[in-house]
Amino acid sequence: MFSKLLKEHQAKQSVIREENERLRKVAVNSVPPVTSGLVDSVNGGVAAVFANQRKLEAEARNLQQNANRFAKQTQQWVTLLEGFNTSLKEIGDIENWAKTIEQDMLSIASSLEYVYKTQTQTPPEQPK
């Protein structure tokens, strides 16, 4: 009775081992396709990220070039406005100079007129 149970147990164990071995082989054989699929899906994502990175780098270079051009143009505008401002100051200086000359001329004319009037209004001195 024990020997029969032992033989049945050993037979079941043998069947279970064979089934486990068969399942292990099936599992081992199915690993490469699954791994390949996972690697392909990850690589696809990596390729997309890499492509996006290249686009971003190209856009960054383009933006840097545009910023440099804008900075140069802005500097040219600043130089132009500084020249314009200097010209306006010079015009203001010339206008101030002209007003000063005009005031001096009016003062001289007033003085000459005063001298003329005082000489013509006073009788000439009589010699003694």
PyMOL CGO cylinders between C-alpha atoms (Angstrom):
from pymol import cmd
from pymol.cgo import CYLINDER

trace = [
    CYLINDER, 0.00, 0.00, 0.00, 2.77, 2.45, 0.88, 0.3, 1, 1, 1, 1, 1, 1,
    CYLINDER, 2.77, 2.45, 0.88, 4.77, 1.38, -2.08, 0.3, 1, 1, 1, 1, 1, 1,
    CYLINDER, 4.77, 1.38, -2.08, 1.79, 1.92, -4.33, 0.3, 1, 1, 1, 1, 1, 1,
    CYLINDER, 1.79, 1.92, -4.33, 1.27, 5.39, -2.83, 0.3, 1, 1, 1, 1, 1, 1,
    CYLINDER, 1.27, 5.39, -2.83, 4.97, 6.10, -3.22, 0.3, 1, 1, 1, 1, 1, 1,
    CYLINDER, 4.97, 6.10, -3.22, 4.89, 5.06, -6.88, 0.3, 1, 1, 1, 1, 1, 1,
    CYLINDER, 4.89, 5.06, -6.88, 1.80, 7.18, -7.53, 0.3, 1, 1, 1, 1, 1, 1,
    CYLINDER, 1.80, 7.18, -7.53, 3.40, 10.13, -5.79, 0.3, 1, 1, 1, 1, 1, 1,
    CYLINDER, 3.40, 10.13, -5.79, 6.62, 9.69, -7.77, 0.3, 1, 1, 1, 1, 1, 1,
    CYLINDER, 6.62, 9.69, -7.77, 4.61, 9.36, -11.00, 0.3, 1, 1, 1, 1, 1, 1,
    CYLINDER, 4.61, 9.36, -11.00, 2.67, 12.56, -10.19, 0.3, 1, 1, 1, 1, 1, 1,
    CYLINDER, 2.67, 12.56, -10.19, 5.91, 14.31, -9.29, 0.3, 1, 1, 1, 1, 1, 1,
    CYLINDER, 5.91, 14.31, -9.29, 7.42, 13.19, -12.57, 0.3, 1, 1, 1, 1, 1, 1,
    CYLINDER, 7.42, 13.19, -12.57, 4.41, 14.47, -14.53, 0.3, 1, 1, 1, 1, 1, 1,
    CYLINDER, 4.41, 14.47, -14.53, 4.53, 17.74, -12.61, 0.3, 1, 1, 1, 1, 1, 1,
    CYLINDER, 4.53, 17.74, -12.61, 8.30, 18.09, -13.29, 0.3, 1, 1, 1, 1, 1, 1,
    CYLINDER, 8.30, 18.09, -13.29, 7.79, 17.40, -16.98, 0.3, 1, 1, 1, 1, 1, 1,
    CYLINDER, 7.79, 17.40, -16.98, 4.91, 19.90, -17.11, 0.3, 1, 1, 1, 1, 1, 1,
    CYLINDER, 4.91, 19.90, -17.11, 7.04, 22.46, -15.24, 0.3, 1, 1, 1, 1, 1, 1,
    CYLINDER, 7.04, 22.46, -15.24, 9.94, 21.86, -17.62, 0.3, 1, 1, 1, 1, 1, 1,
    CYLINDER, 9.94, 21.86, -17.62, 7.64, 22.25, -20.62, 0.3, 1, 1, 1, 1, 1, 1,
    CYLINDER, 7.64, 22.25, -20.62, 6.16, 25.46, -19.17, 0.3, 1, 1, 1, 1, 1, 1,
    CYLINDER, 6.16, 25.46, -19.17, 9.67, 26.76, -18.35, 0.3, 1, 1, 1, 1, 1, 1,
    CYLINDER, 9.67, 26.76, -18.35, 10.73, 26.17, -21.97, 0.3, 1, 1, 1, 1, 1, 1,
    CYLINDER, 10.73, 26.17, -21.97, 7.59, 27.92, -23.24, 0.3, 1, 1, 1, 1, 1, 1,
    CYLINDER, 7.59, 27.92, -23.24, 8.27, 30.83, -20.90, 0.3, 1, 1, 1, 1, 1, 1,
    CYLINDER, 8.27, 30.83, -20.90, 11.95, 31.04, -21.89, 0.3, 1, 1, 1, 1, 1, 1,
    CYLINDER, 11.95, 31.04, -21.89, 11.00, 30.89, -25.58, 0.3, 1, 1, 1, 1, 1, 1,
    CYLINDER, 11.00, 30.89, -25.58, 8.39, 33.65, -25.17, 0.3, 1, 1, 1, 1, 1, 1,
    CYLINDER, 8.39, 33.65, -25.17, 10.80, 36.05, -23.39, 0.3, 1, 1, 1, 1, 1, 1,
    CYLINDER, 10.80, 36.05, -23.39, 12.72, 37.24, -26.51, 0.3, 1, 1, 1, 1, 1, 1,
    CYLINDER, 12.72, 37.24, -26.51, 9.62, 38.42, -28.41, 0.3, 1, 1, 1, 1, 1, 1,
    CYLINDER, 9.62, 38.42, -28.41, 8.29, 40.23, -25.33, 0.3, 1, 1, 1, 1, 1, 1,
    CYLINDER, 8.29, 40.23, -25.33, 11.69, 41.77, -24.64, 0.3, 1, 1, 1, 1, 1, 1,
    CYLINDER, 11.69, 41.77, -24.64, 12.02, 42.76, -28.28, 0.3, 1, 1, 1, 1, 1, 1,
    CYLINDER, 12.02, 42.76, -28.28, 8.59, 44.39, -28.20, 0.3, 1, 1, 1, 1, 1, 1,
    CYLINDER, 8.59, 44.39, -28.20, 9.41, 46.30, -25.03, 0.3, 1, 1, 1, 1, 1, 1,
    CYLINDER, 9.41, 46.30, -25.03, 12.76, 47.45, -26.39, 0.3, 1, 1, 1, 1, 1, 1,
    CYLINDER, 12.76, 47.45, -26.39, 11.11, 48.54, -29.65, 0.3, 1, 1, 1, 1, 1, 1,
    CYLINDER, 11.11, 48.54, -29.65, 8.47, 50.56, -27.80, 0.3, 1, 1, 1, 1, 1, 1,
    CYLINDER, 8.47, 50.56, -27.80, 11.12, 52.20, -25.60, 0.3, 1, 1, 1, 1, 1, 1,
    CYLINDER, 11.12, 52.20, -25.60, 13.34, 52.88, -28.62, 0.3, 1, 1, 1, 1, 1, 1,
    CYLINDER, 13.34, 52.88, -28.62, 10.41, 54.43, -30.43, 0.3, 1, 1, 1, 1, 1, 1,
    CYLINDER, 10.41, 54.43, -30.43, 9.92, 56.83, -27.52, 0.3, 1, 1, 1, 1, 1, 1,
    CYLINDER, 9.92, 56.83, -27.52, 13.63, 57.56, -27.37, 0.3, 1, 1, 1, 1, 1, 1,
    CYLINDER, 13.63, 57.56, -27.37, 13.70, 58.24, -31.11, 0.3, 1, 1, 1, 1, 1, 1,
    CYLINDER, 13.70, 58.24, -31.11, 10.79, 60.66, -30.75, 0.3, 1, 1, 1, 1, 1, 1,
    CYLINDER, 10.79, 60.66, -30.75, 12.50, 62.43, -27.84, 0.3, 1, 1, 1, 1, 1, 1,
    CYLINDER, 12.50, 62.43, -27.84, 15.74, 62.65, -29.82, 0.3, 1, 1, 1, 1, 1, 1,
    CYLINDER, 15.74, 62.65, -29.82, 13.91, 64.10, -32.84, 0.3, 1, 1, 1, 1, 1, 1,
    CYLINDER, 13.91, 64.10, -32.84, 12.18, 66.64, -30.59, 0.3, 1, 1, 1, 1, 1, 1,
    CYLINDER, 12.18, 66.64, -30.59, 15.51, 67.53, -29.00, 0.3, 1, 1, 1, 1, 1, 1,
    CYLINDER, 15.51, 67.53, -29.00, 17.02, 68.21, -32.42, 0.3, 1, 1, 1, 1, 1, 1,
    CYLINDER, 17.02, 68.21, -32.42, 14.07, 70.42, -33.35, 0.3, 1, 1, 1, 1, 1, 1,
    CYLINDER, 14.07, 70.42, -33.35, 14.38, 72.32, -30.08, 0.3, 1, 1, 1, 1, 1, 1,
    CYLINDER, 14.38, 72.32, -30.08, 18.11, 72.83, -30.60, 0.3, 1, 1, 1, 1, 1, 1,
    CYLINDER, 18.11, 72.83, -30.60, 17.49, 74.14, -34.12, 0.3, 1, 1, 1, 1, 1, 1,
    CYLINDER, 17.49, 74.14, -34.12, 14.81, 76.51, -32.82, 0.3, 1, 1, 1, 1, 1, 1,
    CYLINDER, 14.81, 76.51, -32.82, 17.14, 77.66, -30.02, 0.3, 1, 1, 1, 1, 1, 1,
    CYLINDER, 17.14, 77.66, -30.02, 19.88, 78.44, -32.56, 0.3, 1, 1, 1, 1, 1, 1,
    CYLINDER, 19.88, 78.44, -32.56, 17.38, 80.31, -34.72, 0.3, 1, 1, 1, 1, 1, 1,
    CYLINDER, 17.38, 80.31, -34.72, 16.13, 82.26, -31.70, 0.3, 1, 1, 1, 1, 1, 1,
    CYLINDER, 16.13, 82.26, -31.70, 19.71, 83.14, -30.71, 0.3, 1, 1, 1, 1, 1, 1,
    CYLINDER, 19.71, 83.14, -30.71, 20.45, 84.42, -34.22, 0.3, 1, 1, 1, 1, 1, 1,
    CYLINDER, 20.45, 84.42, -34.22, 17.27, 86.50, -34.21, 0.3, 1, 1, 1, 1, 1, 1,
    CYLINDER, 17.27, 86.50, -34.21, 18.12, 87.89, -30.77, 0.3, 1, 1, 1, 1, 1, 1,
    CYLINDER, 18.12, 87.89, -30.77, 21.61, 88.85, -31.98, 0.3, 1, 1, 1, 1, 1, 1,
    CYLINDER, 21.61, 88.85, -31.98, 20.17, 90.59, -35.05, 0.3, 1, 1, 1, 1, 1, 1,
    CYLINDER, 20.17, 90.59, -35.05, 17.66, 92.41, -32.86, 0.3, 1, 1, 1, 1, 1, 1,
    CYLINDER, 17.66, 92.41, -32.86, 20.42, 93.51, -30.48, 0.3, 1, 1, 1, 1, 1, 1,
    CYLINDER, 20.42, 93.51, -30.48, 22.49, 94.88, -33.39, 0.3, 1, 1, 1, 1, 1, 1,
    CYLINDER, 22.49, 94.88, -33.39, 19.48, 96.69, -34.83, 0.3, 1, 1, 1, 1, 1, 1,
    CYLINDER, 19.48, 96.69, -34.83, 18.61, 98.12, -31.44, 0.3, 1, 1, 1, 1, 1, 1,
    CYLINDER, 18.61, 98.12, -31.44, 22.18, 99.35, -31.01, 0.3, 1, 1, 1, 1, 1, 1,
    CYLINDER, 22.18, 99.35, -31.01, 21.99, 101.03, -34.43, 0.3, 1, 1, 1, 1, 1, 1,
    CYLINDER, 21.99, 101.03, -34.43, 18.75, 102.74, -33.39, 0.3, 1, 1, 1, 1, 1, 1,
    CYLINDER, 18.75, 102.74, -33.39, 20.31, 103.89, -30.12, 0.3, 1, 1, 1, 1, 1, 1,
    CYLINDER, 20.31, 103.89, -30.12, 23.28, 105.34, -32.03, 0.3, 1, 1, 1, 1, 1, 1,
    CYLINDER, 23.28, 105.34, -32.03, 20.96, 107.08, -34.48, 0.3, 1, 1, 1, 1, 1, 1,
    CYLINDER, 20.96, 107.08, -34.48, 18.84, 108.55, -31.67, 0.3, 1, 1, 1, 1, 1, 1,
    CYLINDER, 18.84, 108.55, -31.67, 21.94, 109.72, -29.79, 0.3, 1, 1, 1, 1, 1, 1,
    CYLINDER, 21.94, 109.72, -29.79, 23.07, 111.54, -32.94, 0.3, 1, 1, 1, 1, 1, 1,
    CYLINDER, 23.07, 111.54, -32.94, 19.62, 113.05, -33.36, 0.3, 1, 1, 1, 1, 1, 1,
    CYLINDER, 19.62, 113.05, -33.36, 19.62, 114.13, -29.70, 0.3, 1, 1, 1, 1, 1, 1,
    CYLINDER, 19.62, 114.13, -29.70, 23.05, 115.73, -30.13, 0.3, 1, 1, 1, 1, 1, 1,
    CYLINDER, 23.05, 115.73, -30.13, 21.81, 117.60, -33.21, 0.3, 1, 1, 1, 1, 1, 1,
    CYLINDER, 21.81, 117.60, -33.21, 18.80, 118.87, -31.29, 0.3, 1, 1, 1, 1, 1, 1,
    CYLINDER, 18.80, 118.87, -31.29, 21.08, 120.08, -28.51, 0.3, 1, 1, 1, 1, 1, 1,
    CYLINDER, 21.08, 120.08, -28.51, 23.24, 121.87, -31.07, 0.3, 1, 1, 1, 1, 1, 1,
    CYLINDER, 23.24, 121.87, -31.07, 20.16, 123.50, -32.57, 0.3, 1, 1, 1, 1, 1, 1,
    CYLINDER, 20.16, 123.50, -32.57, 19.17, 124.60, -29.07, 0.3, 1, 1, 1, 1, 1, 1,
    CYLINDER, 19.17, 124.60, -29.07, 22.68, 125.98, -28.52, 0.3, 1, 1, 1, 1, 1, 1,
    CYLINDER, 22.68, 125.98, -28.52, 22.52, 127.90, -31.82, 0.3, 1, 1, 1, 1, 1, 1,
    CYLINDER, 22.52, 127.90, -31.82, 19.08, 129.26, -30.92, 0.3, 1, 1, 1, 1, 1, 1,
    CYLINDER, 19.08, 129.26, -30.92, 20.37, 130.33, -27.50, 0.3, 1, 1, 1, 1, 1, 1,
    CYLINDER, 20.37, 130.33, -27.50, 23.43, 131.94, -29.13, 0.3, 1, 1, 1, 1, 1, 1,
    CYLINDER, 23.43, 131.94, -29.13, 21.18, 133.79, -31.61, 0.3, 1, 1, 1, 1, 1, 1,
    CYLINDER, 21.18, 133.79, -31.61, 18.96, 135.08, -28.79, 0.3, 1, 1, 1, 1, 1, 1,
    CYLINDER, 18.96, 135.08, -28.79, 22.03, 136.23, -26.85, 0.3, 1, 1, 1, 1, 1, 1,
    CYLINDER, 22.03, 136.23, -26.85, 23.39, 138.05, -29.91, 0.3, 1, 1, 1, 1, 1, 1,
    CYLINDER, 23.39, 138.05, -29.91, 19.96, 139.59, -30.51, 0.3, 1, 1, 1, 1, 1, 1,
    CYLINDER, 19.96, 139.59, -30.51, 19.81, 140.83, -26.91, 0.3, 1, 1, 1, 1, 1, 1,
    CYLINDER, 19.81, 140.83, -26.91, 23.34, 142.24, -27.18, 0.3, 1, 1, 1, 1, 1, 1,
    CYLINDER, 23.34, 142.24, -27.18, 22.44, 143.99, -30.45, 0.3, 1, 1, 1, 1, 1, 1,
    CYLINDER, 22.44, 143.99, -30.45, 19.27, 145.42, -28.93, 0.3, 1, 1, 1, 1, 1, 1,
    CYLINDER, 19.27, 145.42, -28.93, 21.28, 146.63, -25.94, 0.3, 1, 1, 1, 1, 1, 1,
    CYLINDER, 21.28, 146.63, -25.94, 23.87, 148.25, -28.21, 0.3, 1, 1, 1, 1, 1, 1,
    CYLINDER, 23.87, 148.25, -28.21, 21.14, 149.82, -30.36, 0.3, 1, 1, 1, 1, 1, 1,
    CYLINDER, 21.14, 149.82, -30.36, 19.39, 151.13, -27.25, 0.3, 1, 1, 1, 1, 1, 1,
    CYLINDER, 19.39, 151.13, -27.25, 22.65, 152.57, -25.95, 0.3, 1, 1, 1, 1, 1, 1,
    CYLINDER, 22.65, 152.57, -25.95, 23.45, 154.20, -29.30, 0.3, 1, 1, 1, 1, 1, 1,
    CYLINDER, 23.45, 154.20, -29.30, 19.93, 155.60, -29.51, 0.3, 1, 1, 1, 1, 1, 1,
    CYLINDER, 19.93, 155.60, -29.51, 20.23, 156.97, -25.99, 0.3, 1, 1, 1, 1, 1, 1,
    CYLINDER, 20.23, 156.97, -25.99, 23.59, 158.58, -26.78, 0.3, 1, 1, 1, 1, 1, 1,
    CYLINDER, 23.59, 158.58, -26.78, 22.22, 160.05, -29.99, 0.3, 1, 1, 1, 1, 1, 1,
    CYLINDER, 22.22, 160.05, -29.99, 19.17, 161.46, -28.24, 0.3, 1, 1, 1, 1, 1, 1,
    CYLINDER, 19.17, 161.46, -28.24, 21.18, 162.96, -25.42, 0.3, 1, 1, 1, 1, 1, 1,
    CYLINDER, 21.18, 162.96, -25.42, 23.58, 164.60, -27.86, 0.3, 1, 1, 1, 1, 1, 1,
    CYLINDER, 23.58, 164.60, -27.86, 20.85, 166.04, -30.01, 0.3, 1, 1, 1, 1, 1, 1,
    CYLINDER, 20.85, 166.04, -30.01, 18.76, 167.32, -27.12, 0.3, 1, 1, 1, 1, 1, 1,
    CYLINDER, 18.76, 167.32, -27.12, 21.46, 169.17, -25.22, 0.3, 1, 1, 1, 1, 1, 1,
    CYLINDER, 21.46, 169.17, -25.22, 22.65, 172.39, -26.73, 0.3, 1, 1, 1, 1, 1, 1,
    CYLINDER, 22.65, 172.39, -26.73, 26.20, 172.35, -27.82, 0.3, 1, 1, 1, 1, 1, 1,
    CYLINDER, 26.20, 172.35, -27.82, 28.60, 173.95, -25.43, 0.3, 1, 1, 1, 1, 1, 1,
    CYLINDER, 28.60, 173.95, -25.43, 29.60, 177.41, -26.25, 0.3, 1, 1, 1, 1, 1, 1,
    CYLINDER, 29.60, 177.41, -26.25, 33.22, 178.21, -26.20, 0.3, 1, 1, 1, 1, 1, 1,
    CYLINDER, 33.22, 178.21, -26.20, 34.19, 180.76, -23.66, 0.3, 1, 1, 1, 1, 1, 1,
]
cmd.load_cgo(trace, "trace")
